[in-house]
């Protein structure tokens, strides 16, 4: 993946690079445990000073997205167990399945525990405890993001609705209280979020001994291809229920096309779709191309249909099919042990 920084952009160079790296990690271009480009490589690729690249990496590390290993490099941060006394492999089920084979991976895990000083019986107890704990957390899913970007949690919850357990979006600011209430009733949950918010959400989940997992975002290849083919000076509109997604998308567009495109954005409030209707109408009238997510699609369609006669041209409307990677539900089901029985 190539990273581009537009020198003439109103967005700072470090913010552009931070946004692109965050997206590359959240969409799994770089997987947990994978080494990121060195500061020297990124500096050469983006024409930035190495100090600027280092600053961006420090910001990513402060937000829990990467971890720096002295003398080795910067790596995508893996997930840690909810209980630090547990010993477990931080790699996901998807990584294990794609590795050298399940039997070999299980054997490696067992050997690691044995080399750590456990007996075979203690190893069996450790693994059984971990598996049963995961299954006990599989009764419900809580999708959490900060309140000011709750739309992202609602998008994720919408796509997880096919899971055979209840799914709800919970603001990060309310997560501690929600999990404490579950503990009082001797209940558990699996908490999920994107890599953007993994560290703060994981910190709260760990406090209450709940399973926390990061969901992989879509790479949006189709949408980025649409943007790449737009003529210079075109106006493109982006509509979403998530303000955070719109901010990230603007950074990606800036990196891809710089000042060649006029970008307009509008947030749809699903609780009150009429809020911001004036801004949405302006966007639809000015844009030749409009990209929107699934929840906002009916609102955008209705706006275009209602005001069609007032438009010089009707914009090409593209609905983003998935916010999460298509295989995310299957991977999450495996990681939660859905369909398994507690031994």
KEMAR-892375 format. One record per residue (C-alpha): residue number from 1; residue in one letter; x, y, z. Coordinates in pm, whole numbers, padded with zeros to 5 digits. Example, Ala and Ser with C-alpha at 12.3 -4.5 7.8 and 13.67 -1.06 7.14 Angstrom:
% KEMAR-892375
<node n="1" res="A" u="01230" v="-00450" w="00780"/>
<node n="2" res="S" u="01367" v="-00106" w="00714"/>
This chain:
% KEMAR-892375
<node n="1" res="X" u="00000" v="00000" w="00000"/>
<node n="2" res="X" u="00137" v="00341" w="-00096"/>
<node n="3" res="X" u="00086" v="00641" w="00130"/>
<node n="4" res="X" u="00052" v="00986" w="-00023"/>
<node n="5" res="X" u="00063" v="01325" w="00146"/>
<node n="6" res="X" u="-00066" v="01631" w="-00035"/>
<node n="7" res="X" u="00155" v="01930" w="00045"/>
<node n="8" res="X" u="-00109" v="02183" w="-00064"/>
<node n="9" res="X" u="-00384" v="02032" w="00152"/>
<node n="10" res="X" u="-00547" v="02227" w="00435"/>
<node n="11" res="X" u="-00506" v="01909" w="00645"/>
<node n="12" res="X" u="-00166" v="01879" w="00814"/>
<node n="13" res="X" u="00078" v="01625" w="00674"/>
<node n="14" res="X" u="00087" v="01431" w="01002"/>
<node n="15" res="X" u="-00296" v="01410" w="01013"/>
<node n="16" res="X" u="-00305" v="01282" w="00656"/>
<node n="17" res="X" u="-00051" v="01010" w="00731"/>
<node n="18" res="X" u="-00216" v="00921" w="01062"/>
<node n="19" res="X" u="-00552" v="00879" w="00890"/>
<node n="20" res="X" u="-00410" v="00663" w="00612"/>
<node n="21" res="X" u="-00216" v="00437" w="00848"/>
<node n="22" res="X" u="-00519" v="00399" w="01079"/>
<node n="23" res="X" u="-00738" v="00303" w="00784"/>
<node n="24" res="X" u="-00478" v="00054" w="00653"/>
<node n="25" res="X" u="-00473" v="-00116" w="00994"/>
<node n="26" res="X" u="-00851" v="-00102" w="01051"/>
<node n="27" res="X" u="-00918" v="-00255" w="00707"/>
<node n="28" res="X" u="-00662" v="-00529" w="00777"/>
<node n="29" res="X" u="-00414" v="-00433" w="00507"/>
<node n="30" res="X" u="-00171" v="-00464" w="00796"/>
<node n="31" res="X" u="-00267" v="-00748" w="01030"/>
<node n="32" res="X" u="-00209" v="-00775" w="01407"/>
<node n="33" res="X" u="00157" v="-00850" w="01469"/>
<node n="34" res="X" u="00266" v="-00734" w="01125"/>
<node n="35" res="X" u="00557" v="-00491" w="01095"/>
<node n="36" res="X" u="00481" v="-00149" w="00950"/>
<node n="37" res="X" u="00715" v="00036" w="00711"/>
<node n="38" res="X" u="01016" v="00192" w="00880"/>
<node n="39" res="X" u="01028" v="00566" w="00940"/>
<node n="40" res="X" u="01292" v="00586" w="00668"/>
<node n="41" res="X" u="01073" v="00401" w="00414"/>
<node n="42" res="X" u="00768" v="00615" w="00491"/>
<node n="43" res="X" u="00971" v="00935" w="00482"/>
<node n="44" res="X" u="01103" v="00847" w="00136"/>
<node n="45" res="X" u="00758" v="00746" w="00011"/>
<node n="46" res="X" u="00576" v="01055" w="00139"/>
<node n="47" res="X" u="00857" v="01313" w="00117"/>
<node n="48" res="X" u="00810" v="01387" w="00486"/>
<node n="49" res="X" u="01085" v="01432" w="00744"/>
<node n="50" res="X" u="01154" v="01119" w="00949"/>
<node n="51" res="X" u="01071" v="01316" w="01265"/>
<node n="52" res="X" u="00719" v="01374" w="01129"/>
<node n="53" res="X" u="00675" v="01003" w="01057"/>
<node n="54" res="X" u="00807" v="00920" w="01406"/>
<node n="55" res="X" u="00556" v="01163" w="01556"/>
<node n="56" res="X" u="00271" v="00986" w="01373"/>
<node n="57" res="X" u="00390" v="00646" w="01495"/>
<node n="58" res="X" u="00405" v="00780" w="01852"/>
<node n="59" res="X" u="00045" v="00902" w="01818"/>
<node n="60" res="X" u="-00065" v="00562" w="01690"/>
<node n="61" res="X" u="00114" v="00396" w="01981"/>
<node n="62" res="X" u="-00043" v="00634" w="02233"/>
<node n="63" res="X" u="-00385" v="00539" w="02097"/>
<node n="64" res="X" u="-00310" v="00169" w="02129"/>
<node n="65" res="X" u="-00312" v="00096" w="01756"/>
<node n="66" res="X" u="00056" v="-00002" w="01719"/>
<node n="67" res="X" u="00344" v="-00094" w="01947"/>
<node n="68" res="X" u="00711" v="-00007" w="01902"/>
<node n="69" res="X" u="00970" v="-00277" w="01969"/>
<node n="70" res="X" u="01316" v="-00138" w="02041"/>
<node n="71" res="X" u="01566" v="-00235" w="01775"/>
<node n="72" res="X" u="01300" v="-00411" w="01567"/>
<node n="73" res="X" u="01036" v="-00168" w="01442"/>
<node n="74" res="X" u="00672" v="-00072" w="01477"/>
<node n="75" res="X" u="00407" v="-00345" w="01472"/>
<node n="76" res="X" u="00027" v="-00355" w="01458"/>
<node n="77" res="X" u="-00086" v="-00417" w="01811"/>
<node n="78" res="X" u="-00247" v="-00751" w="01885"/>
<node n="79" res="X" u="-00525" v="-00792" w="02138"/>
<node n="80" res="X" u="-00455" v="-00884" w="02497"/>
<node n="81" res="X" u="-00663" v="-01114" w="02717"/>
<node n="82" res="X" u="-00924" v="-00959" w="02944"/>
<node n="83" res="X" u="-00749" v="-01121" w="03240"/>
<node n="84" res="X" u="-00374" v="-01060" w="03229"/>
<node n="85" res="X" u="-00313" v="-01386" w="03419"/>
<node n="86" res="X" u="-00446" v="-01581" w="03122"/>
<node n="87" res="X" u="-00193" v="-01712" w="02874"/>
<node n="88" res="X" u="-00327" v="-01708" w="02520"/>
<node n="89" res="X" u="-00214" v="-01656" w="02164"/>
<node n="90" res="X" u="-00326" v="-01305" w="02055"/>
<node n="91" res="X" u="-00377" v="-01415" w="01696"/>
<node n="92" res="X" u="-00734" v="-01442" w="01572"/>
<node n="93" res="X" u="-00913" v="-01754" w="01455"/>
<node n="94" res="X" u="-00885" v="-01628" w="01099"/>
<node n="95" res="X" u="-00505" v="-01610" w="01130"/>
<node n="96" res="X" u="-00488" v="-01959" w="01278"/>
<node n="97" res="X" u="-00702" v="-02106" w="01001"/>
<node n="98" res="X" u="-00480" v="-01944" w="00740"/>
<node n="99" res="X" u="-00157" v="-02066" w="00904"/>
<node n="100" res="X" u="00013" v="-02402" w="00900"/>
<node n="101" res="X" u="-00292" v="-02593" w="01015"/>
<node n="102" res="X" u="-00507" v="-02606" w="01326"/>
<node n="103" res="X" u="-00337" v="-02913" w="01473"/>
<node n="104" res="X" u="00009" v="-02759" w="01443"/>
<node n="105" res="X" u="-00107" v="-02431" w="01594"/>
<node n="106" res="X" u="-00274" v="-02608" w="01886"/>
<node n="107" res="X" u="00040" v="-02812" w="01940"/>
<node n="108" res="X" u="00251" v="-02496" w="01936"/>
<node n="109" res="X" u="00022" v="-02335" w="02193"/>
<node n="110" res="X" u="00041" v="-02641" w="02420"/>
<node n="111" res="X" u="00418" v="-02660" w="02389"/>
<node n="112" res="X" u="00447" v="-02291" w="02476"/>
<node n="113" res="X" u="00247" v="-02346" w="02795"/>
<node n="114" res="X" u="00451" v="-02652" w="02887"/>
<node n="115" res="X" u="00778" v="-02465" w="02833"/>
<node n="116" res="X" u="00635" v="-02195" w="03058"/>
<node n="117" res="X" u="00634" v="-02444" w="03345"/>
<node n="118" res="X" u="00279" v="-02583" w="03339"/>
<node n="119" res="X" u="00208" v="-02954" w="03361"/>
<node n="120" res="X" u="-00006" v="-03122" w="03096"/>
<node n="121" res="X" u="-00301" v="-03129" w="03337"/>
<node n="122" res="X" u="-00254" v="-02760" w="03419"/>
<node n="123" res="X" u="-00234" v="-02684" w="03047"/>
<node n="124" res="X" u="-00564" v="-02867" w="02991"/>
<node n="125" res="X" u="-00723" v="-02667" w="03273"/>
<node n="126" res="X" u="-00583" v="-02340" w="03133"/>
<node n="127" res="X" u="-00715" v="-02404" w="02782"/>
<node n="128" res="X" u="-01052" v="-02530" w="02905"/>
<node n="129" res="X" u="-01091" v="-02225" w="03129"/>
<node n="130" res="X" u="-01013" v="-01991" w="02839"/>
<node n="131" res="X" u="-01254" v="-02164" w="02600"/>
<node n="132" res="X" u="-01536" v="-02178" w="02856"/>
<node n="133" res="X" u="-01480" v="-01812" w="02944"/>
<node n="134" res="X" u="-01514" v="-01717" w="02576"/>
<node n="135" res="X" u="-01832" v="-01920" w="02545"/>
<node n="136" res="X" u="-01973" v="-01761" w="02863"/>
<node n="137" res="X" u="-01917" v="-01420" w="02700"/>
<node n="138" res="X" u="-02109" v="-01522" w="02388"/>
<node n="139" res="X" u="-02462" v="-01455" w="02517"/>
<node n="140" res="X" u="-02469" v="-01102" w="02376"/>
<node n="141" res="X" u="-02261" v="-00856" w="02176"/>
<node n="142" res="X" u="-02207" v="-00491" w="02270"/>
<node n="143" res="X" u="-02064" v="-00268" w="01996"/>
<node n="144" res="X" u="-01889" v="00031" w="02147"/>
<node n="145" res="X" u="-01743" v="00358" w="02011"/>
<node n="146" res="X" u="-01722" v="00707" w="02161"/>
<node n="147" res="X" u="-02053" v="00892" w="02181"/>
<node n="148" res="X" u="-01951" v="01147" w="01917"/>
<node n="149" res="X" u="-01911" v="00864" w="01666"/>
<node n="150" res="X" u="-02190" v="00634" w="01780"/>
<node n="151" res="X" u="-02298" v="00612" w="01416"/>
<node n="152" res="X" u="-01999" v="00383" w="01352"/>
<node n="153" res="X" u="-02116" v="00151" w="01632"/>
<node n="154" res="X" u="-02467" v="00152" w="01486"/>
<node n="155" res="X" u="-02330" v="00058" w="01143"/>
<node n="156" res="X" u="-02134" v="-00231" w="01291"/>
<node n="157" res="X" u="-02430" v="-00347" w="01501"/>
<node n="158" res="X" u="-02651" v="-00339" w="01192"/>
<node n="159" res="X" u="-02418" v="-00575" w="01005"/>
<node n="160" res="X" u="-02385" v="-00807" w="01306"/>
<node n="161" res="X" u="-02763" v="-00845" w="01336"/>
<node n="162" res="X" u="-02745" v="-01190" w="01174"/>
<node n="163" res="X" u="-02562" v="-01329" w="01480"/>
<node n="164" res="X" u="-02784" v="-01564" w="01686"/>
<node n="165" res="X" u="-02746" v="-01345" w="01997"/>
<node n="166" res="X" u="-02862" v="-00993" w="02090"/>
<node n="167" res="X" u="-02648" v="-00709" w="01949"/>
<node n="168" res="X" u="-02656" v="-00351" w="02079"/>
<node n="169" res="X" u="-02459" v="-00030" w="02025"/>
<node n="170" res="X" u="-02326" v="00126" w="02347"/>
<node n="171" res="X" u="-02136" v="00457" w="02378"/>
<node n="172" res="X" u="-01789" v="00413" w="02524"/>
<node n="173" res="X" u="-01879" v="00667" w="02792"/>
<node n="174" res="X" u="-02160" v="00435" w="02914"/>
<node n="175" res="X" u="-01978" v="00105" w="02866"/>
<node n="176" res="X" u="-01834" v="00079" w="03217"/>
<node n="177" res="X" u="-02179" v="00128" w="03372"/>
<node n="178" res="X" u="-02337" v="-00122" w="03129"/>
<node n="179" res="X" u="-02079" v="-00392" w="03202"/>
<node n="180" res="X" u="-02096" v="-00333" w="03577"/>
<node n="181" res="X" u="-02472" v="-00395" w="03561"/>
<node n="182" res="X" u="-02409" v="-00725" w="03379"/>
<node n="183" res="X" u="-02158" v="-00832" w="03644"/>
<node n="184" res="X" u="-02408" v="-00759" w="03922"/>
<node n="185" res="X" u="-02650" v="-01000" w="03752"/>
<node n="186" res="X" u="-02374" v="-01256" w="03694"/>
<node n="187" res="X" u="-02388" v="-01207" w="03318"/>
<node n="188" res="X" u="-02120" v="-01158" w="03054"/>
<node n="189" res="X" u="-02088" v="-01015" w="02704"/>
<node n="190" res="X" u="-01849" v="-00986" w="02415"/>
<node n="191" res="X" u="-01753" v="-00624" w="02346"/>
<node n="192" res="X" u="-01650" v="-00537" w="01990"/>
<node n="193" res="X" u="-01521" v="-00222" w="01824"/>
<node n="194" res="X" u="-01295" v="-00116" w="01538"/>
<node n="195" res="X" u="-00916" v="-00088" w="01562"/>
<node n="196" res="X" u="-00962" v="00290" w="01585"/>
<node n="197" res="X" u="-01106" v="00257" w="01937"/>
<node n="198" res="X" u="-00965" v="-00079" w="02048"/>
<node n="199" res="X" u="-00745" v="00036" w="02337"/>
<node n="200" res="X" u="-00999" v="00245" w="02536"/>
<node n="201" res="X" u="-01277" v="-00009" w="02478"/>
<node n="202" res="X" u="-01047" v="-00300" w="02567"/>
<node n="203" res="X" u="-00938" v="-00125" w="02889"/>
<node n="204" res="X" u="-01301" v="-00102" w="03006"/>
<node n="205" res="X" u="-01383" v="-00459" w="02901"/>
<node n="206" res="X" u="-01076" v="-00598" w="03080"/>
<node n="207" res="X" u="-01182" v="-00428" w="03404"/>
<node n="208" res="X" u="-01499" v="-00639" w="03405"/>
<node n="209" res="X" u="-01337" v="-00957" w="03265"/>
<node n="210" res="X" u="-01529" v="-00940" w="02937"/>
<node n="211" res="X" u="-01407" v="-01060" w="02599"/>
<node n="212" res="X" u="-01311" v="-00772" w="02368"/>
<node n="213" res="X" u="-01251" v="-00814" w="01994"/>
<node n="214" res="X" u="-01163" v="-00579" w="01709"/>
<node n="215" res="X" u="-01374" v="-00597" w="01394"/>
<node n="216" res="X" u="-01208" v="-00563" w="01056"/>
<node n="217" res="X" u="-01337" v="-00282" w="00833"/>
<node n="218" res="X" u="-01408" v="-00308" w="00461"/>
<node n="219" res="X" u="-01123" v="-00197" w="00233"/>
<node n="220" res="X" u="-01374" v="00001" w="00018"/>
<node n="221" res="X" u="-01192" v="-00089" w="-00305"/>
<node n="222" res="X" u="-01503" v="-00035" w="-00521"/>
<node n="223" res="X" u="-01569" v="00309" w="-00378"/>
<node n="224" res="X" u="-01203" v="00415" w="-00403"/>
<node n="225" res="X" u="-01204" v="00305" w="-00767"/>
<node n="226" res="X" u="-01508" v="00524" w="-00833"/>
<node n="227" res="X" u="-01326" v="00821" w="-00676"/>
<node n="228" res="X" u="-01010" v="00751" w="-00877"/>
<node n="229" res="X" u="-01202" v="00773" w="-01205"/>
<node n="230" res="X" u="-01378" v="01104" w="-01138"/>
<node n="231" res="X" u="-01275" v="01397" w="-01355"/>
<node n="232" res="X" u="-01070" v="01676" w="-01203"/>
<node n="233" res="X" u="-01286" v="01952" w="-01050"/>
<node n="234" res="X" u="-01575" v="01709" w="-00997"/>
<node n="235" res="X" u="-01785" v="01747" w="-00685"/>
<node n="236" res="X" u="-01834" v="01432" w="-00479"/>
<node n="237" res="X" u="-02074" v="01402" w="-00188"/>
<node n="238" res="X" u="-02042" v="01160" w="00102"/>
<node n="239" res="X" u="-02332" v="01084" w="00336"/>
<node n="240" res="X" u="-02324" v="00867" w="00648"/>
<node n="241" res="X" u="-02477" v="00824" w="00991"/>
<node n="242" res="X" u="-02120" v="00842" w="01126"/>
<node n="243" res="X" u="-01933" v="01171" w="01144"/>
<node n="244" res="X" u="-01610" v="00984" w="01217"/>
<node n="245" res="X" u="-01637" v="00780" w="00899"/>
<node n="246" res="X" u="-01684" v="01099" w="00700"/>
<node n="247" res="X" u="-01374" v="01256" w="00858"/>
<node n="248" res="X" u="-01166" v="00947" w="00779"/>
<node n="249" res="X" u="-01303" v="00930" w="00425"/>
<node n="250" res="X" u="-01211" v="01294" w="00362"/>
<node n="251" res="X" u="-00851" v="01220" w="00463"/>
<node n="252" res="X" u="-00836" v="00921" w="00229"/>
<node n="253" res="X" u="-00978" v="01128" w="-00059"/>
<node n="254" res="X" u="-00730" v="01406" w="00014"/>
<node n="255" res="X" u="-00446" v="01155" w="-00014"/>
<node n="256" res="X" u="-00583" v="01004" w="-00333"/>
<node n="257" res="X" u="-00686" v="01313" w="-00526"/>
<node n="258" res="X" u="-00554" v="01613" w="-00332"/>
<node n="259" res="X" u="-00730" v="01935" w="-00434"/>
<node n="260" res="X" u="-00859" v="01788" w="-00762"/>
<node n="261" res="X" u="-01206" v="01723" w="-00619"/>
<node n="262" res="X" u="-01457" v="01929" w="-00424"/>
<node n="263" res="X" u="-01576" v="01712" w="-00135"/>
<node n="264" res="X" u="-01903" v="01772" w="00050"/>
<node n="265" res="X" u="-02028" v="01570" w="00347"/>
<node n="266" res="X" u="-02355" v="01535" w="00535"/>
<node n="267" res="X" u="-02448" v="01338" w="00847"/>
<node n="268" res="X" u="-02790" v="01172" w="00864"/>
<node n="269" res="X" u="-02946" v="01149" w="01210"/>
<node n="270" res="X" u="-03154" v="00829" w="01201"/>
<node n="271" res="X" u="-03346" v="00944" w="01509"/>
<node n="272" res="X" u="-03455" v="01256" w="01321"/>
<node n="273" res="X" u="-03381" v="01226" w="00945"/>
<node n="274" res="X" u="-03517" v="01578" w="00879"/>
<node n="275" res="X" u="-03226" v="01729" w="01076"/>
<node n="276" res="X" u="-02965" v="01856" w="00834"/>
<node n="277" res="X" u="-03202" v="01824" w="00538"/>
<node n="278" res="X" u="-03091" v="02159" w="00398"/>
<node n="279" res="X" u="-02724" v="02052" w="00395"/>
<node n="280" res="X" u="-02813" v="01716" w="00237"/>
<node n="281" res="X" u="-03015" v="01889" w="-00037"/>
<node n="282" res="X" u="-02725" v="02125" w="-00112"/>
<node n="283" res="X" u="-02493" v="01826" w="-00136"/>
<node n="284" res="X" u="-02724" v="01638" w="-00374"/>
<node n="285" res="X" u="-02769" v="01942" w="-00597"/>
<node n="286" res="X" u="-02397" v="02019" w="-00620"/>
<node n="287" res="X" u="-02253" v="01668" w="-00648"/>
<node n="288" res="X" u="-02217" v="01463" w="-00963"/>
<node n="289" res="X" u="-02146" v="01154" w="-00751"/>
<node n="290" res="X" u="-02281" v="01071" w="-00405"/>
<node n="291" res="X" u="-02154" v="00788" w="-00185"/>
<node n="292" res="X" u="-02362" v="00682" w="00114"/>
<node n="293" res="X" u="-02392" v="00400" w="00365"/>
<node n="294" res="X" u="-02686" v="00159" w="00390"/>
<node n="295" res="X" u="-02883" v="00338" w="00667"/>
<node n="296" res="X" u="-02862" v="00680" w="00499"/>
<node n="297" res="X" u="-02938" v="00547" w="00149"/>
<node n="298" res="X" u="-03321" v="00571" w="00176"/>
<node n="299" res="X" u="-03291" v="00928" w="00309"/>
<node n="300" res="X" u="-03062" v="01034" w="00021"/>
<node n="301" res="X" u="-03287" v="00862" w="-00235"/>
<node n="302" res="X" u="-03596" v="01036" w="-00094"/>
<node n="303" res="X" u="-03420" v="01375" w="-00103"/>
<node n="304" res="X" u="-03322" v="01331" w="-00468"/>
<node n="305" res="X" u="-03669" v="01210" w="-00564"/>
<node n="306" res="X" u="-03847" v="01493" w="-00382"/>
<node n="307" res="X" u="-03628" v="01771" w="-00524"/>
<node n="308" res="X" u="-03544" v="01622" w="-00865"/>
<node n="309" res="X" u="-03706" v="01910" w="-01051"/>
<node n="310" res="X" u="-03475" v="02160" w="-00876"/>
<node n="311" res="X" u="-03157" v="01980" w="-00980"/>
<node n="312" res="X" u="-02954" v="02065" w="-01289"/>
<node n="313" res="X" u="-02853" v="01699" w="-01299"/>
<node n="314" res="X" u="-02933" v="01397" w="-01087"/>
<node n="315" res="X" u="-02620" v="01268" w="-00910"/>
<node n="316" res="X" u="-02492" v="00914" w="-00954"/>
<node n="317" res="X" u="-02572" v="00743" w="-00624"/>
<node n="318" res="X" u="-02349" v="00465" w="-00489"/>
<node n="319" res="X" u="-02451" v="00277" w="-00175"/>
<node n="320" res="X" u="-02166" v="00120" w="00023"/>
<node n="321" res="X" u="-02267" v="-00243" w="00071"/>
<node n="322" res="X" u="-02060" v="-00318" w="00382"/>
<node n="323" res="X" u="-01884" v="-00118" w="00649"/>
<node n="324" res="X" u="-01726" v="-00438" w="00782"/>
<node n="325" res="X" u="-01538" v="-00697" w="00581"/>
<node n="326" res="X" u="-01787" v="-00953" w="00440"/>
<node n="327" res="X" u="-01633" v="-01242" w="00638"/>
<node n="328" res="X" u="-01645" v="-01055" w="00971"/>
<node n="329" res="X" u="-01962" v="-01221" w="01103"/>
<node n="330" res="X" u="-01824" v="-01571" w="01041"/>
<node n="331" res="X" u="-01490" v="-01486" w="01201"/>
<node n="332" res="X" u="-01661" v="-01328" w="01504"/>
<node n="333" res="X" u="-01886" v="-01635" w="01545"/>
<node n="334" res="X" u="-01578" v="-01856" w="01562"/>
<node n="335" res="X" u="-01396" v="-01631" w="01806"/>
<node n="336" res="X" u="-01701" v="-01621" w="02034"/>
<node n="337" res="X" u="-01758" v="-01997" w="02010"/>
<node n="338" res="X" u="-02117" v="-01957" w="01900"/>
<node n="339" res="X" u="-02279" v="-02296" w="01847"/>
<node n="340" res="X" u="-02045" v="-02458" w="02103"/>
<node n="341" res="X" u="-02146" v="-02590" w="02441"/>
<node n="342" res="X" u="-01972" v="-02513" w="02764"/>
<node n="343" res="X" u="-01793" v="-02830" w="02886"/>
